Amino acid sequence: MGSRKTQLTVAVIGCGTLGTAIAAGILDPKDNKAYEIKRLVCTVGTESSQRRVETVFANHRSRLTVFTAEHNVSAVQEADVVLLAFKPFKRAEVFEVPGFKEALRDKVIISIMAGITTSELSRLSFGEQAVSKGEASLQSVRAMPNMAARIREAVTLYTSTPGTSKENIDFASWVFSQVGEAYPIPEKSFDICAVLVGCAGSLLLLAIDGLLDAAVAEGVRRPEVQNLVVNSAIGMMKLVPAGDHPGVLREKIASPGGCSIRALMELEKLGVRSAFTSAILAAAEKSKNMSSTR
Ligand SMILES: NC(=O)c1ccc[n+]([C@@H]2O[C@H](COP(=O)([O-])OP(=O)(O)OC[C@H]3O[C@@H](n4cnc5c(N)ncnc54)[C@H](OP(=O)(O)O)[C@@H]3O)[C@@H](O)[C@H]2O)c1
């Protein structure tokens, strides 16, 4: 990829929730200085998903093709960059299709499959033997975005296979910067950091659900307070990147003899803090083992 605006064909293999969000980001980028998506080829599992993607991107019809999975190989063949965005458990099925691995050989691969390491990507693409003999060389980036990509507010972590060029890593970073913020991270800390950005949101949503139950118990309807609760939580959280330490902030909010300290003491009594820690550690453990579960 050169220093002038680079025109690229991108294939999204598995254009589901996240694939669609990322495709929307690069088709209509916030930063259009360096790259332009000349063509986007998407694949999905079913015809109903094919219609969904065609409808979502109706405005980009002239540079978009949506296929079902039987066309994964030709989609990859057409592309400069391939985004692997199907579910990790599907990987053997997708990679075992004759011609798929071969089609990937000279492409830049970006994988968002949770728990799939860059070595597993090399193994899938070249086979065990080639990897152990050091004959596998992939230009690939492993990334972990989150669902907020749908509103372009994701945090994405990424790492790359050794030997991946700076320009290819820069492109991957650009892709995820179109749907939020992108941060490079070493692969050794990927599992814990990935679950923090990928799963922690669902834990916090569970907390929100519990808070809303209290409103209902006190006779207030959930929809009346849902956005108030969520928006006040978002506002409070934003104080942290603005410079407030979370622990200090919590102490400031909990005034002597007040309501907040009572609520916090209740949560500590119920072991909520260590429950969050255990939940994330369990998720990180699962992430570490996913590449070896075939
Ligand atoms: N969800 C998250 O918050 C999150 C966060 C970080 C990373 N991830 C990772 O992102 C990836 C996508 O997650 P998602 O939530 O977007 O899943 P999703 O909505 O289920 O999307 C998966 C897509 O793959 C398609 N598909 C199924 N079989 C296929 C095949 N053989 N070839 C090509 N496409 C096929 C599905 O089509 P049909 O629906 O028609 O079968 C669907 O469009 C996963 O690997 C996940 O680990 C997810």
The ligand as an SDF file (V2000), in Angstrom:
LIG
                    3D

 48 52  0  0  0  0  0  0  0  0999 V2000
  -20.6320   -9.8520   19.5020 N   0  0  0  0  0  0  0  0  0  0  0  0
  -19.6440   -9.2200   20.1110 C   0  0  0  0  0  0  0  0  0  0  0  0
  -19.8340   -8.3990   20.9960 O   0  0  0  0  0  0  0  0  0  0  0  0
  -18.2190   -9.4970   19.6770 C   0  0  0  0  0  0  0  0  0  0  0  0
  -17.1700   -8.7400   20.2270 C   0  0  0  0  0  0  0  0  0  0  0  0
  -15.8800   -8.9780   19.7390 C   0  0  0  0  0  0  0  0  0  0  0  0
  -15.6450   -9.9390   18.7670 C   0  0  0  0  0  0  0  0  0  0  0  0
  -16.6820  -10.6790   18.3050 N   0  0  0  0  0  0  0  0  0  0  0  0
  -16.4110  -11.6710   17.2650 C   0  0  0  0  0  0  0  0  0  0  0  0
  -16.9450  -11.1690   16.0720 O   0  0  0  0  0  0  0  0  0  0  0  0
  -17.3860  -12.2290   15.2490 C   0  0  0  0  0  0  0  0  0  0  0  0
  -18.7970  -11.9330   14.7850 C   0  0  0  0  0  0  0  0  0  0  0  0
  -19.6540  -11.7760   15.8920 O   0  0  0  0  0  0  0  0  0  0  0  0
  -21.1390  -11.2370   15.6650 P   0  0  0  0  0  0  0  0  0  0  0  0
  -21.6810  -10.9470   17.0070 O   0  0  0  0  0  0  0  0  0  0  0  0
  -21.1290  -10.1820   14.6140 O   0  0  0  0  0  0  0  0  0  0  0  0
  -21.8160  -12.5800   15.0780 O   0  0  0  0  0  0  0  0  0  0  0  0
  -23.0430  -12.7200   14.0730 P   0  0  0  0  0  0  0  0  0  0  0  0
  -23.9260  -11.5380   14.1210 O   0  0  0  0  0  0  0  0  0  0  0  0
  -23.6410  -14.0790   14.3300 O   0  0  0  0  0  0  0  0  0  0  0  0
  -22.3350  -12.7450   12.6400 O   0  0  0  0  0  0  0  0  0  0  0  0
  -21.7670  -13.8970   12.0670 C   0  0  0  0  0  0  0  0  0  0  0  0
  -22.0650  -13.8630   10.5880 C   0  0  0  0  0  0  0  0  0  0  0  0
  -21.4240  -14.9950    9.9810 O   0  0  0  0  0  0  0  0  0  0  0  0
  -22.2980  -15.4990    8.9810 C   0  0  0  0  0  0  0  0  0  0  0  0
  -21.9080  -16.8600    8.6470 N   0  0  0  0  0  0  0  0  0  0  0  0
  -22.3050  -18.0240    9.2180 C   0  0  0  0  0  0  0  0  0  0  0  0
  -21.6930  -19.0660    8.6180 N   0  0  0  0  0  0  0  0  0  0  0  0
  -20.8960  -18.5290    7.6500 C   0  0  0  0  0  0  0  0  0  0  0  0
  -20.0140  -19.0900    6.6870 C   0  0  0  0  0  0  0  0  0  0  0  0
  -19.7990  -20.4270    6.5950 N   0  0  0  0  0  0  0  0  0  0  0  0
  -19.3590  -18.2680    5.8510 N   0  0  0  0  0  0  0  0  0  0  0  0
  -19.5510  -16.9150    5.9130 C   0  0  0  0  0  0  0  0  0  0  0  0
  -20.3700  -16.3300    6.8220 N   0  0  0  0  0  0  0  0  0  0  0  0
  -21.0300  -17.1360    7.6640 C   0  0  0  0  0  0  0  0  0  0  0  0
  -23.6590  -15.3830    9.6280 C   0  0  0  0  0  0  0  0  0  0  0  0
  -24.6950  -15.4640    8.6770 O   0  0  0  0  0  0  0  0  0  0  0  0
  -26.1470  -16.0730    9.1070 P   0  0  0  0  0  0  0  0  0  0  0  0
  -26.5790  -15.2630   10.2910 O   0  0  0  0  0  0  0  0  0  0  0  0
  -26.9730  -15.9030    7.9010 O   0  0  0  0  0  0  0  0  0  0  0  0
  -25.8700  -17.5140    9.4750 O   0  0  0  0  0  0  0  0  0  0  0  0
  -23.5600  -13.9860   10.2410 C   0  0  0  0  0  0  0  0  0  0  0  0
  -23.8750  -13.0290    9.2730 O   0  0  0  0  0  0  0  0  0  0  0  0
  -17.2420  -13.5010   16.0700 C   0  0  0  0  0  0  0  0  0  0  0  0
  -16.0850  -14.1990   15.6670 O   0  0  0  0  0  0  0  0  0  0  0  0
  -17.0710  -13.0140   17.4830 C   0  0  0  0  0  0  0  0  0  0  0  0
  -16.2300  -13.8630   18.2340 O   0  0  0  0  0  0  0  0  0  0  0  0
  -17.9750  -10.4660   18.7010 C   0  0  0  0  0  0  0  0  0  0  0  0
  1  2  1  0
  2  3  2  0
  2  4  1  0
  4  5  1  0
  4 48  2  0
  5  6  2  0
  6  7  1  0
  7  8  2  0
  8  9  1  0
  8 48  1  0
  9 10  1  0
  9 46  1  0
 10 11  1  0
 11 12  1  0
 11 44  1  0
 12 13  1  0
 13 14  1  0
 14 15  2  0
 14 16  1  0
 14 17  1  0
 17 18  1  0
 18 19  2  0
 18 20  1  0
 18 21  1  0
 21 22  1  0
 22 23  1  0
 23 24  1  0
 23 42  1  0
 24 25  1  0
 25 26  1  0
 25 36  1  0
 26 27  1  0
 26 35  1  0
 27 28  2  0
 28 29  1  0
 29 30  1  0
 29 35  2  0
 30 31  1  0
 30 32  2  0
 32 33  1  0
 33 34  2  0
 34 35  1  0
 36 37  1  0
 36 42  1  0
 37 38  1  0
 38 39  2  0
 38 40  1  0
 38 41  1  0
 42 43  1  0
 44 45  1  0
 44 46  1  0
 46 47  1  0
M  CHG  2   8   1  16  -1
M  END
$$$$
